[in-house]
Amino acid sequence: MRILLIGAAGTLGTAVHKTLTARGHEIVTVGRHSGDLRHDIEDPEQITRMYRAAEGAGAAGRLDAVASAAGDVPYKPVLEMTPEDHTAAFRGKVLSQLEVVRQGVSRIAERGSFTLISGVLGREPIPTGSAAAMTNGAVEAFVRAAAIEIAPQRVNAVSPTLFTECVPQYGEFFPGMPPVDVDTVAQAYVRSIEGAQTGQVYELS
């Protein structure tokens, strides 16, 4: 398959890239500052340019799948969050991924797929994580709703807990939550891309 991977340079994106490449897929990587294509998906116009560039990169033909491993949100106590913080969180993780799907429906294969990223905080909130909880819940709700409209194309979300690789930096914020290896999370992307399910949220915790 020919797959567009957004956020390919991050911890998760690197693992997904490695896993999909090992399975014989052609990967077109996207990032703000690195990758085959350099685009910021928070800007709808850059998403348009991203798809146009992807159509001309590498092998000819449409994309078979789009996978997102990117999304930024602020972490602050609820009473310190501002309207601008909430807007930034929604734009950074929800609107960006929704727009990737909206614009991508006409640009990927007839039975292609989208795989989005949400996260454990939508179901297991922590202090300072209200923005992440909000955005993760919104992404998952969108996936369930969009799946019934875009068929036979598919859309799923991957919802991991804290990565084992990130425990030294962030483990204290996730007390009692078992971490998951990033390579295990990458396998959920394989399941979404190569499988047949749609409207699913793959929880890894």
C-alpha positions in Angstrom: 0.0 0.0 0.0 1.0 3.6 -0.5 0.5 5.3 2.9 0.7 9.0 4.0 2.1 9.1 7.5 1.6 12.4 9.4 3.8 13.0 12.4 6.3 10.5 11.2 9.3 12.0 13.2 7.8 11.6 16.7 8.1 8.7 19.1 5.0 7.0 17.8 5.4 8.1 14.2 8.9 6.6 14.0 7.6 3.3 15.3 4.7 3.3 12.9 7.0 4.1 10.0 9.4 1.3 10.9 6.6 -1.2 11.3 4.8 -0.3 8.1 8.0 -0.2 6.0 9.0 -3.6 7.3 5.6 -4.9 6.0 6.4 -3.8 2.5 4.4 -0.6 2.4 5.5 2.6 0.6 5.4 5.4 3.1 5.2 9.1 2.4 6.2 10.9 5.6 4.8 14.3 6.7 6.0 16.7 9.4 6.2 20.3 10.2 10.0 20.4 10.1 11.1 17.0 8.6 9.8 14.3 6.3 9.2 13.8 2.6 6.6 16.6 2.8 6.7 19.6 5.2 3.3 20.7 6.2 1.4 21.8 9.3 -1.9 20.1 9.4 -3.4 22.8 11.7 -3.7 24.9 8.6 -6.4 23.6 6.2 -4.6 25.2 3.2 -1.5 23.3 4.0 -3.5 20.1 4.2 -4.6 20.8 0.6 -1.0 21.4 -0.5 0.0 18.2 1.4 -2.4 16.0 -0.6 -1.4 17.6 -3.9 2.3 17.0 -3.1 1.6 13.5 -2.0 0.0 12.7 -5.3 3.2 13.7 -7.1 5.6 12.0 -4.6 6.9 8.5 -5.2 4.9 6.0 -7.2 2.1 7.1 -9.3 -1.5 6.7 -8.2 -3.7 7.5 -5.3 -2.9 7.0 -1.6 -4.3 3.8 -0.1 -4.3 5.0 3.5 -3.6 8.0 5.6 -2.3 7.6 9.2 -1.9 10.4 11.8 0.4 10.2 14.7 0.3 14.0 15.4 -1.7 16.3 17.7 -0.7 19.0 20.2 -2.7 20.0 23.3 -1.8 22.2 26.4 -1.6 20.7 29.8 -2.8 23.0 32.6 -5.1 22.9 35.6 -8.8 23.5 34.6 -8.9 26.9 36.3 -5.8 28.1 34.5 -7.1 27.1 31.0 -8.2 30.0 28.9 -10.6 30.1 25.9 -7.5 30.4 23.7 -6.0 27.2 25.3 -9.2 25.3 24.6 -9.3 26.6 21.0 -5.6 25.7 20.5 -6.2 22.2 21.8 -9.2 21.6 19.6 -7.4 23.0 16.5 -4.2 21.1 17.3 -5.7 17.6 17.7 -9.3 17.5 16.6 -9.9 20.0 13.7 -6.5 19.1 12.1 -7.3 15.4 12.0 -11.0 15.9 11.0 -9.8 18.1 8.1 -7.3 15.5 7.0 -10.2 13.1 6.6 -12.6 15.6 5.1 -10.1 16.6 2.4 -8.7 13.1 2.0 -12.0 11.3 1.1 -11.7 12.4 -2.5 -8.0 11.8 -2.6 -7.5 8.2 -1.4 -8.5 4.9 -2.9 -12.1 3.8 -3.0 -11.6 1.3 -0.2 -8.8 3.3 1.5 -8.6 4.1 5.2 -7.8 6.8 7.7 -6.2 6.1 11.1 -6.3 8.9 13.7 -4.7 9.3 17.1 -6.6 9.9 20.3 -5.4 8.7 23.8 -6.1 7.2 27.2 -7.0 10.5 28.8 -10.4 10.5 27.1 -11.3 7.6 29.3 -8.8 7.9 32.2 -8.3 11.6 33.0 -5.5 13.0 35.0 -5.0 16.4 36.7 -4.0 19.1 34.1 -5.2 16.8 31.3 -8.7 18.2 30.6 -7.8 19.5 27.2 -6.4 16.1 26.2 -9.5 14.4 27.5 -11.7 16.8 25.5 -9.8 16.3 22.3 -9.5 12.6 22.6 -13.2 12.2 23.2 -14.0 14.4 20.2 -11.7 12.5 17.9 -13.3 9.1 18.9 -16.8 10.5 18.5 -15.9 11.7 15.0 -14.5 8.4 14.0 -17.7 6.6 14.9 -19.8 9.1 13.1 -17.7 9.5 10.0 -17.4 5.7 9.5 -21.1 5.5 8.6 -20.8 8.2 6.0 -17.6 7.5 4.1 -18.0 3.8 3.5 -16.5 1.9 1.7 -13.6 4.0 2.9 -12.7 3.3 6.5 -11.7 5.4 9.5 -10.5 4.2 13.0 -8.7 5.7 15.9 -5.8 4.4 18.0 -6.1 5.3 21.7 -2.9 4.4 23.6 -1.9 4.9 27.2 1.5 6.3 28.2 4.3 4.8 26.1 6.8 2.7 28.0 9.6 4.7 26.3 8.2 7.9 27.9 7.8 6.7 31.5 11.0 8.4 32.7 9.7 11.8 31.6 5.9 11.5 32.2 5.3 8.4 34.4 4.6 10.4 37.6 1.6 11.9 35.9 0.0 8.5 35.2 0.0 6.8 38.6 -1.1 3.2 38.5 -1.6 3.2 34.7 0.4 0.3 33.0 2.4 1.7 30.1 2.4 0.2 26.6 5.4 -0.3 24.3 5.3 2.0 21.3 5.9 -1.0 19.0 2.6 -2.5 20.3 0.8 0.7 19.5 2.2 0.6 16.0 0.6 -2.8 15.5 -2.8 -1.2 16.1 -2.0 1.0 13.1 -1.3 -2.2 11.1 -4.7 -3.6 12.2 -6.5 -0.4 11.2 -4.7 -0.1 7.8 -4.6 -3.7 6.7 -7.8 -4.9 8.3 -11.4 -4.5 7.4 -12.9 -2.7 10.5 -14.2 0.8 10.5 -15.5 3.1 13.2 -13.3 1.4 15.8 -11.3 2.9 18.7 -8.3 0.6 19.4 -7.6 1.0 23.1 -4.1 0.1 24.2 -3.7 0.2 28.0 
